[in-house]
């Protein structure tokens, strides 16, 4: 059981190292696009929640 846990931990750290080697810092343009898309998503989710809450108050 402990050997299995150690093996899984070793595999996990190996995968983490592999992912960190592949990743890179985004360019300014990529970062701006990520921020824009995230902001639009947050606003849409907030708007949907507001509309649902508004409808509940109006109709119930």
The 8 nearest C-alpha neighbors of each residue, nearest first, counted from 0:
[[1, 3, 2, 4, 5, 6, 7, 8],
 [0, 2, 4, 3, 5, 6, 7, 8],
 [3, 1, 5, 0, 4, 6, 7, 8],
 [4, 2, 6, 0, 1, 5, 7, 8],
 [3, 5, 1, 7, 6, 2, 8, 0],
 [6, 4, 8, 2, 7, 3, 9, 1],
 [5, 7, 3, 9, 4, 8, 2, 10],
 [8, 6, 10, 4, 9, 5, 11, 3],
 [9, 7, 5, 11, 6, 10, 4, 12],
 [8, 10, 6, 12, 7, 11, 5, 13],
 [11, 9, 13, 7, 8, 12, 14, 6],
 [10, 12, 8, 14, 13, 9, 7, 15],
 [11, 13, 15, 9, 14, 10, 16, 8],
 [12, 14, 10, 16, 11, 15, 9, 17],
 [15, 13, 17, 11, 12, 16, 10, 18],
 [16, 14, 12, 18, 17, 13, 11, 19],
 [15, 17, 19, 13, 14, 18, 12, 20],
 [18, 16, 14, 20, 15, 19, 13, 21],
 [19, 17, 15, 21, 20, 16, 14, 22],
 [18, 20, 16, 22, 21, 17, 15, 23],
 [21, 19, 17, 18, 22, 16, 23, 15],
 [22, 20, 18, 19, 17, 23, 16, 15],
 [23, 21, 19, 20, 18, 24, 17, 25],
 [22, 24, 25, 21, 20, 19, 26, 18],
 [23, 25, 26, 22, 30, 27, 29, 21],
 [26, 24, 29, 30, 23, 27, 28, 22],
 [25, 27, 29, 28, 30, 24, 31, 23],
 [26, 28, 30, 29, 31, 25, 32, 24],
 [27, 29, 31, 26, 30, 32, 25, 33],
 [30, 28, 32, 26, 31, 27, 25, 33],
 [29, 31, 33, 27, 28, 32, 25, 26],
 [32, 30, 28, 34, 33, 29, 27, 35],
 [33, 31, 35, 29, 30, 34, 36, 28],
 [32, 34, 30, 36, 31, 35, 37, 29],
 [33, 35, 31, 37, 32, 36, 38, 30],
 [36, 34, 32, 38, 37, 33, 31, 39],
 [35, 37, 39, 33, 38, 34, 32, 40],
 [38, 36, 40, 34, 39, 35, 33, 41],
 [39, 37, 41, 35, 40, 36, 34, 42],
 [38, 40, 42, 36, 37, 41, 43, 35],
 [41, 39, 37, 43, 38, 42, 36, 44],
 [42, 40, 38, 44, 43, 39, 45, 37],
 [41, 43, 45, 39, 40, 44, 46, 38],
 [44, 42, 46, 40, 45, 41, 39, 47],
 [43, 45, 47, 41, 46, 42, 48, 40],
 [46, 44, 42, 48, 43, 47, 49, 41],
 [47, 45, 49, 43, 48, 44, 42, 50],
 [46, 48, 50, 44, 49, 45, 43, 51],
 [49, 47, 45, 51, 46, 50, 52, 44],
 [48, 50, 46, 52, 47, 51, 53, 45],
 [51, 49, 53, 47, 52, 48, 54, 46],
 [50, 52, 48, 54, 53, 49, 47, 55],
 [53, 51, 55, 49, 50, 54, 48, 56],
 [52, 54, 50, 56, 55, 51, 49, 57],
 [55, 53, 57, 51, 56, 52, 58, 50],
 [56, 54, 52, 53, 58, 59, 57, 51],
 [55, 57, 53, 54, 59, 58, 52, 51],
 [58, 56, 54, 55, 59, 53, 52, 51],
 [57, 59, 55, 56, 54, 53, 52, 51],
 [58, 55, 56, 57, 54, 53, 52, 51]]
